[in-house]
Amino acid sequence: MTDIVETKNDTWYCYILRNKQAQYAHLSYNGSTNNPKRRLRQHNEEIVGGAHYTHGRGGGWEIYALLTGFPDHKNALSCEWRIKHTLGRPGKRPSQHCGVAGRIRGLSEVLKTDRWTSKCQHMNCDMSLVLYLADDVVRFIDVSGLPSYVTFAGPIPDF
C-alpha cells in the first residue's frame, strides 16, 4: 500500500470491494464515496451504514480497485452504475465480468467508453482519472492499454 489519499468531501471515488474470508472470497461489490476509509468501515460493520449486500458477511471487505478524478458526485455515481452494468444497460452483468477478476476485466472495458452513460454531461476523455489496483489483480487489466486520460498509480493507498 502507498501513502494516504486525501479524502476531501469534494473528491469522489469509485471502488470495488472483495471479501478476504474464504467462504466469501468469490464475492465482490462496487460503489462510490467521498470518504473511502469511512465507507469501508461501514461495509465491514465497524460503524453504522454500508450496503445491504455487504452486511452479514462477517466483515473482511477490502478495496482492491479505486478510481478517482471525477468532476463531481453525479459523474462518480454514473461511473459506479456503469461498473455494475458493463454493457451500458440494466440487467445481469456478463459472467466474464463477475467475481473478483471479472470486475477488473469489466472495469477495463468501462474505462474505454466515451461516457459512463448516455446522459453524462462530461466526456471521459476530458477527465484526468487515477486508478489504483491491489498488486494481485493488476494482471487482469492491460495497464499499457488504458486510455490516455487514465493514470495507473499503483497499489491501493493506505487509509
N, C-alpha and C positions, 0 to 999 in steps of 0.2 A: 504494500500500500504506500501511497505517496503522501505528500503534505495535505493538510486540511483545505478543503474547498470552502470559499466564502459562501455562507448561506444567508445572504441578504434577502429580505422579503420580495425584492423586485427581480431576483434571479430565479428562473424556473428550470426545473429538471424533469426529464422523463427517466424512469428507472425500470429495470427488470430484476425481479427477485427470484431466488431459488431457495429451497429448504435444505439445510445441511443434515437433517436427520435421515437415516437410512430408509425408514418406512415412507418418507415423504420426498425422497430425493428426485422423483420424477415430476414434482410439482413446480410450476413457475407462475409468476404473476407480474403484470406491469401496471404502472400508474404514473402520476405526475405530482410534483410537490414544489414548494419553495423552501423546504427545510428537510433535506434527506435524513438527517440524524433523528429528528423528532418523528418523522414518518416511519422510519424503520423501527423505532421503539414502539410505535403504535401497532405495527404489524406483528411484532413479537410479544404484544400484550403486556409490555412493561408500563405503558401509560394508556389511558382511555383513547379509543379511536381505532383506526385501521379498518381494513376491508373485511367484510363478512367471510370472503373466501379464505383469507389467511388465518382466521381465528379458529381455535380448537385444534390446532396442529402442533401445539406444544412449543411454540416459538421456533427458533432455529432458522429464521429467514435471514438472508444476506443479499445485498445488492451485488449483482455480477455484471450489470451493464448500466451506465449512467450517461445521459446525453444532456447537454446544456447549450445555451446560446440563443434561446428563443426570444423574440422581440417582446412577447407579452404572455400573460396567462392563457389567453384564448388559443394562441398558437401552440403552446405546450399541450393543452387539452386535445387539440386536433391531432398532434403527433401521437399522443397516448392512444387515441381512438384508432389511428392508422396502424400502430404496432399490434393492437388487438385484432384488427381486421386487415390483414396484409394484402388482401385482394382489392381493398378500397370499397367494399360493400358489407353490409351486415350479414351475419351468418357465421357458421363454423369456420375456423382457420383451417387451411390445408394441413394435412398430417405432417408434411415436411417442415412446417413452421410451429409445431407443438413441442413441448418439453424444453429442457434447458438449452440444448444445442439448436433445436429448431427455432427458438425465439431469436437467437443470434442470426441465424440464416434469414429469418423473416425481417429482422432489423436491417440487415444488409440490403435487402430489396427495397424496403421502405425508404432508406436514406437516398436512394437513386431517383425517387419520384420528384416531379416538378413542384408539386404542392402536396401537403398531407391529405387534404380533401379538396373537392371542387369549390368549396365555399371559403377556403383560406384566402385572406387578404394579402398574404406575403408569399412570394415565390421562395422556395427553399434555397435557390442559388443566391438570393440576396442576404442570406444569414451567414453567420460565422459560428458553426456548430462545433462543439468539442465532445468527443466520445472517449469514455473510459471503459475498459473491459478488464475483468478478472483474468489473470495470467492463463488459467487453464481453459478459457473459452476463446481466446484470440484466434486459435486455429480454425474456428468455424466461420471466420469472416476474412475476406481478402482485403487487408488493410491498404495495400497499394492500389486497389480498385475503388477506394472510397471517392466520392465526388470531391472536387477541389474545395468546396465550402465546408467540408467536414475534416477536422483535425483529430487524428488519433493521439491521445495524450498519455497513454499507458494504463497502468493499473488503477483500480478504484481507489480514490483518495480515502484517507482516514477521516472519520468524522468525529 
